[in-house]
Amino acid sequence: MKILVLNGSPHKDGNTTALVSAFQKGAQAAGHEVVVCPVGTMNIKGCLGCEYCHTKGEGTCIQKDDMQKVYPELNSADMVVFASSVHYFGFTGQMECTLSRFYAGMKPAKAAKYGLILSSGSPNVYAAIETQYKSVISLCGGEDAGIITCAGAENKTEAALAKAEEFGKSL
Ligand SMILES: Cc1cc2nc3c(=O)[nH]c(=O)nc-3n(C[C@H](O)[C@H](O)[C@H](O)COP(=O)(O)O)c2cc1C
């Protein structure tokens, strides 16, 4: 299947990216195609709430930024993985901007499966994100295929990367 990973970390070589790379390695070993969109470092603005998409735009957004590269990937993925560092108990601002832009299509992801990969400084800081993630995938009509979290000194360890790789392999 085609797996789209939205990496919301602002760090190109950070802790989330290390988990994403390990996940990608595992998923590719299992025969899947993996596309990573580094939305955390792309030019993606938050939704303006202008309603152009739901009036004149026929589901398209008036803002022509890097989200235009993400929409076709969302539309064609069989699985979507949200990967993010934890910022103040939530997704990164960059991931929030990306999620807000889902509004143009309402349910732009057609995937049946979803996943969540989170990196944080402390453990047990994931409740708000998990609630949001489950609501978003329910709206999109898909199912959770797994959640990987990694906290503090665990980040970038062999054990953490093995956990992410195994998640990819298990799909
Ligand atoms: C603005 C900001 C807010 C953060 N908020 C939290 C937080 O609420 N809880 C937590 O455990 N870690 C928090 N962290 C720590 C990061 O989640 C952690 O360092 C993570 O591993 C960074 O991943 P990255 O290298 O992919 O950016 C925060 C870091 C930053 C920069």
The ligand as a Gaussian input file, in Angstrom:
#p B3LYP/6-31G(d) Opt

LIG

0 1
 C        8.014000      24.759000      21.719000
 C        8.250000      23.427000      22.359000
 C        7.277000      22.902000      23.178000
 C        7.473000      21.648000      23.763000
 N        6.478000      21.141000      24.553000
 C        6.630000      19.919000      25.112000
 C        5.615000      19.367000      25.934000
 O        4.546000      19.945000      26.134000
 N        5.824000      18.160000      26.496000
 C        6.990000      17.461000      26.300000
 O        7.126000      16.375000      26.843000
 N        7.973000      17.952000      25.497000
 C        7.824000      19.165000      24.903000
 N        8.807000      19.673000      24.100000
 C       10.009000      18.857000      23.832000
 C        9.944000      18.167000      22.458000
 O        8.694000      17.537000      22.248000
 C       11.051000      17.101000      22.345000
 O       12.316000      17.701000      22.546000
 C       11.021000      16.350000      21.027000
 O       11.818000      15.195000      21.141000
 C       11.542000      17.204000      19.882000
 O       11.409000      16.492000      18.676000
 P       12.023000      17.069000      17.304000
 O       13.524000      16.930000      17.405000
 O       11.458000      16.232000      16.226000
 O       11.573000      18.483000      17.198000
 C        8.670000      20.928000      23.527000
 C        9.650000      21.485000      22.694000
 C        9.454000      22.721000      22.127000
 C       10.521000      23.307000      21.241000

